[in-house]
Amino acid sequence: MPNQLKQMETILSNIIKIETKSVYGNDLMYVVSEHAEAIQNLTGKKTIDASDIKQLKVLGFTFEAAVPALAVN
């Protein structure tokens, strides 16, 4: 229990970073910021959809596309 309280005390940014991946021809949105675990626990899903984004915006969150890192050989 003390560990959960410590996590709740952590202040998160209001910017949620998402990454879009094409899986079998479907574009899926994954949260790649510090919010990922909390959003997965709330939605029960690894991906988010337009409805999830709409509700998170109502709560004051904004969204930003994550820039993938370039592989340097």
C-alpha distances in whole Angstrom, upper triangle without the diagonal:
4,5,5,6,9,10,11,13,15,18,20,24,25,27,26,28,30,32,34,35,38,37,40,42,39,37,34,31,28,26,26,24,21,20,21,17,16,20,20,17,19,22,21,24,25,27,28,31,33,32,28,30,31,28,26,30,29,26,28,27,30,31,33,34,33,36,36,36,40,40,43,45
4,5,5,6,9,10,11,13,16,19,22,25,27,26,28,30,32,35,36,39,39,42,43,40,39,35,32,29,26,26,24,20,20,21,18,17,21,21,19,20,24,24,26,26,29,29,32,34,33,29,30,32,29,27,30,30,26,27,27,30,31,32,34,32,35,35,36,39,40,42,44
4,5,5,6,9,10,11,15,16,20,22,24,23,25,27,29,32,33,36,35,39,40,37,35,32,29,26,23,22,20,17,17,18,15,15,18,19,16,18,22,21,23,23,26,26,30,32,31,27,28,30,28,25,28,28,25,26,25,28,28,29,31,29,31,32,32,35,36,38,40
4,5,5,6,9,10,13,15,19,20,22,21,23,25,27,30,31,34,34,37,38,35,33,29,27,24,21,21,19,16,15,16,13,12,15,16,13,15,19,18,21,21,23,24,27,29,28,24,25,27,24,22,25,25,22,23,22,25,26,27,29,28,31,31,32,35,36,39,41
4,5,5,6,9,12,14,18,20,22,22,24,26,29,32,33,36,36,40,41,37,35,32,29,26,23,23,20,17,16,18,15,14,17,18,16,17,21,21,23,24,26,26,29,30,29,25,26,28,25,22,25,25,21,22,22,25,26,28,30,29,32,32,33,37,38,40,43
4,5,5,7,10,13,16,19,21,21,23,25,28,31,32,36,36,39,40,37,35,31,28,25,22,21,19,15,15,17,15,14,18,19,17,18,22,22,24,24,26,26,29,31,30,26,26,28,26,23,25,26,22,22,22,24,25,27,28,27,30,30,31,34,36,38,40
4,5,5,9,10,14,16,18,17,19,22,24,27,29,32,32,35,36,33,31,28,25,21,18,18,15,12,12,13,11,10,14,15,14,15,18,19,20,20,22,22,25,27,26,22,23,25,22,19,22,23,19,20,19,21,22,23,25,24,27,27,28,32,33,35,38
4,5,8,10,13,15,17,17,20,22,25,28,30,33,33,36,37,34,32,28,25,22,19,19,16,13,12,14,12,10,13,15,13,14,18,19,21,21,22,22,25,26,25,21,22,23,20,18,20,20,17,18,17,20,21,23,25,25,28,29,30,34,35,37,40
4,6,9,13,15,18,18,21,23,26,30,32,35,35,39,40,36,34,30,27,24,21,21,17,14,14,17,15,13,16,19,17,17,21,22,24,24,25,24,27,28,27,24,24,25,22,19,21,22,18,18,18,21,22,24,26,25,28,29,30,34,36,38,41
4,6,10,12,15,15,18,20,23,27,29,32,33,37,37,34,31,28,25,22,18,17,14,11,11,14,13,12,15,17,16,17,20,22,22,22,23,22,25,27,26,22,22,24,21,18,20,21,17,17,16,18,20,21,23,22,25,26,27,30,32,34,37
4,7,9,12,13,16,19,22,25,28,32,33,36,36,33,30,27,24,21,17,17,13,10,11,14,14,12,15,18,17,17,20,22,23,22,23,22,24,25,24,21,20,22,20,16,17,18,15,14,13,15,17,18,21,20,23,25,26,30,32,34,37
4,6,8,9,12,15,18,22,24,28,29,33,33,30,27,24,20,18,14,13,10,7,7,11,12,11,12,15,16,16,18,20,20,19,19,18,21,22,21,18,17,19,17,14,15,16,13,12,10,12,14,15,17,17,20,21,23,26,29,31,34
4,5,8,10,14,17,20,23,27,28,32,32,29,25,23,19,17,13,13,9,8,9,12,14,13,13,17,18,17,19,21,21,20,19,18,20,20,21,18,16,17,17,13,13,15,13,11,8,10,11,12,15,14,17,20,21,25,27,30,33
4,6,10,13,17,19,23,26,28,31,30,27,24,21,18,16,13,14,10,10,9,13,15,13,13,16,18,16,18,21,20,19,18,16,18,18,18,15,13,14,13,10,10,12,9,7,5,6,8,10,14,15,18,20,22,26,29,31,35
4,6,10,13,16,19,23,25,28,27,25,21,19,15,14,11,11,8,10,9,12,15,14,13,16,18,17,18,20,19,18,17,15,16,16,17,14,12,14,14,10,10,13,12,9,6,5,6,7,10,11,14,17,19,22,25,28,31
4,6,10,13,16,20,21,25,24,21,18,15,11,10,7,8,6,8,7,9,12,11,10,13,15,15,15,17,16,14,13,11,13,14,15,12,10,13,13,9,10,13,12,11,7,6,5,6,9,9,13,15,17,21,24,27,30
4,7,10,13,17,19,23,22,19,16,14,10,9,6,6,5,8,8,9,13,13,12,14,17,17,16,18,16,14,12,12,14,14,16,14,11,15,16,12,13,17,16,14,10,9,6,5,6,5,9,11,14,17,20,23,26
4,7,10,13,15,19,18,16,12,10,6,5,4,5,7,11,10,9,13,14,12,13,16,16,15,17,14,12,9,9,11,12,15,12,10,14,15,13,14,17,17,16,12,10,7,6,5,6,9,10,14,17,19,23,26
4,7,10,12,16,15,13,10,8,6,5,6,7,9,13,13,11,15,16,14,15,18,19,17,18,15,12,10,10,12,14,17,15,13,17,18,16,17,21,20,20,16,14,10,9,6,6,8,8,12,14,17,20,23
4,7,10,13,12,10,6,5,4,6,9,10,13,16,16,14,17,19,16,16,20,20,18,18,15,12,9,10,11,13,16,15,13,17,19,17,18,22,22,21,18,16,12,11,8,9,10,10,14,16,18,22,24
4,6,10,9,8,6,5,7,8,11,12,15,18,18,15,18,20,18,17,21,21,19,19,15,12,10,12,13,15,18,17,16,20,22,20,22,25,25,25,21,20,16,15,12,11,12,11,14,16,17,21,23
4,6,6,5,4,6,9,11,14,15,19,22,21,19,21,23,20,19,23,23,21,20,17,14,12,14,14,16,19,19,18,21,23,23,24,27,28,28,24,22,19,18,15,15,15,14,17,18,19,23,25
4,5,5,6,7,10,12,15,17,20,23,22,19,21,23,20,19,22,23,20,19,15,13,12,14,14,17,20,19,20,23,24,24,25,28,29,29,26,25,21,21,18,18,18,17,19,20,21,25,26
4,6,8,10,14,15,19,20,24,27,26,22,24,26,24,22,25,25,22,21,18,16,15,17,17,19,21,22,22,25,27,27,28,31,32,32,29,28,24,24,21,21,22,20,23,23,24,27,28
4,7,9,13,15,19,21,24,27,26,23,25,27,24,23,26,26,23,22,19,17,15,16,16,18,20,21,21,24,26,26,27,30,31,31,28,26,23,23,20,20,21,20,23,23,24,28,29
4,6,10,13,16,18,22,24,23,20,22,24,21,19,23,23,19,19,16,14,12,13,12,14,17,17,17,20,22,22,23,26,27,28,25,23,20,20,17,18,20,19,22,23,24,28,30
4,7,10,13,15,18,22,20,18,20,22,19,18,21,21,18,19,15,13,10,11,10,12,15,15,15,17,20,20,20,23,24,25,22,20,17,16,14,15,16,16,19,21,22,26,28
4,7,10,12,16,18,17,14,17,18,15,14,18,18,15,15,11,10,6,8,8,11,13,13,13,16,18,17,18,21,22,22,19,18,15,15,13,14,16,15,19,21,22,26,28
4,7,9,12,15,13,11,14,15,12,12,16,16,13,14,11,9,5,6,7,9,12,11,10,14,15,14,15,19,19,19,16,14,11,11,10,11,13,14,17,20,22,25,28
4,6,9,12,11,8,11,13,10,10,14,14,12,13,10,7,5,6,9,12,14,12,11,15,16,14,16,19,19,19,15,15,12,12,10,10,13,13,16,19,20,24,26
4,6,8,7,5,9,10,8,9,12,13,12,13,11,8,7,7,11,13,14,11,11,14,15,12,14,17,16,16,13,12,10,10,10,9,12,13,16,19,21,24,27
4,7,8,6,9,12,11,11,14,15,15,16,14,10,10,11,14,16,18,15,14,18,18,15,17,20,19,18,14,14,11,10,9,7,10,10,13,16,18,21,24
4,5,6,9,10,10,12,14,15,16,17,15,13,13,13,16,18,19,15,14,18,17,14,16,19,17,16,12,12,10,10,10,8,12,12,14,18,20,23,26
4,6,7,8,10,11,13,14,16,17,16,14,14,15,18,20,20,17,16,19,18,15,17,19,17,16,13,14,13,13,14,12,15,16,17,21,23,25,28
4,6,5,6,9,10,11,12,14,13,12,12,12,15,17,17,13,13,16,15,11,14,16,13,13,11,12,11,13,14,13,17,18,19,23,25,28,31
4,6,5,6,9,10,11,11,10,8,9,10,14,16,16,13,13,16,15,13,15,18,16,16,13,14,13,14,14,13,16,16,18,22,23,27,29
4,6,5,6,9,10,10,10,9,11,12,16,18,18,14,15,19,17,14,18,19,17,18,16,17,16,17,18,16,20,20,21,25,26,29,31
4,5,5,6,9,10,11,11,12,12,15,18,17,13,14,17,14,12,15,17,14,15,13,16,15,17,18,18,21,22,24,27,29,32,35
4,5,5,6,8,8,8,9,8,12,14,13,9,11,13,12,9,13,15,13,14,12,14,13,15,16,16,20,21,23,27,28,32,34
4,5,5,5,5,6,8,9,12,15,14,11,13,16,14,13,16,18,16,18,16,17,16,18,18,18,21,21,23,27,28,31,34
4,6,5,8,9,11,12,15,17,16,13,15,17,15,14,18,18,16,19,17,19,19,21,21,21,24,24,27,30,31,34,37
4,6,8,10,11,11,13,15,13,10,13,14,12,11,15,15,13,16,15,17,17,20,21,21,25,26,28,31,33,36,39
4,5,8,9,8,10,13,11,8,11,13,11,11,15,16,15,17,16,17,17,19,20,21,24,24,27,30,32,35,38
4,7,9,10,12,15,14,11,14,17,15,15,18,19,18,21,19,21,20,22,22,22,25,25,28,31,32,35,37
4,5,7,10,13,13,10,13,16,15,15,18,19,19,21,18,19,18,19,19,19,22,22,25,28,29,32,34
4,7,10,14,14,12,14,17,16,15,18,21,20,21,18,19,17,17,17,16,19,18,21,24,25,28,31
4,7,10,12,9,11,14,14,14,16,19,18,19,16,16,14,15,14,14,17,17,20,23,24,28,31
4,7,8,6,7,10,11,10,13,15,15,16,14,14,12,14,13,14,18,18,22,25,26,30,33
4,5,5,6,9,10,11,12,15,16,17,15,14,12,14,14,16,19,20,24,26,28,32,35
4,5,5,6,9,10,10,12,14,15,14,13,12,14,14,17,20,22,25,28,30,34,37
4,5,5,6,9,10,11,13,15,13,14,13,16,17,20,23,25,28,31,33,37,40
4,5,5,6,9,10,11,13,11,12,12,15,16,18,21,23,26,29,31,35,38
4,6,5,6,9,10,11,9,9,8,11,13,15,19,21,24,27,30,33,36
4,6,5,6,9,10,9,10,10,14,16,19,22,24,27,30,33,36,40
4,5,5,7,9,9,11,12,16,18,20,24,26,29,32,35,38,41
4,5,5,7,6,8,9,13,15,17,21,23,26,29,32,35,38
4,5,5,5,6,8,12,15,17,21,23,27,30,33,36,39
4,5,7,9,12,16,19,21,25,27,30,33,36,39,43
4,6,9,12,16,19,21,24,27,29,33,36,38,42
4,7,10,14,17,19,22,25,28,31,34,37,40
4,7,10,13,15,19,21,24,27,30,33,36
4,7,10,13,16,19,22,25,28,31,34
4,7,9,13,16,19,22,25,28,31
4,6,9,12,15,18,21,24,28
4,6,9,12,15,18,21,25
4,6,9,12,15,18,22
4,6,9,12,15,19
4,6,9,12,16
4,6,9,13
4,6,10
4,6
4
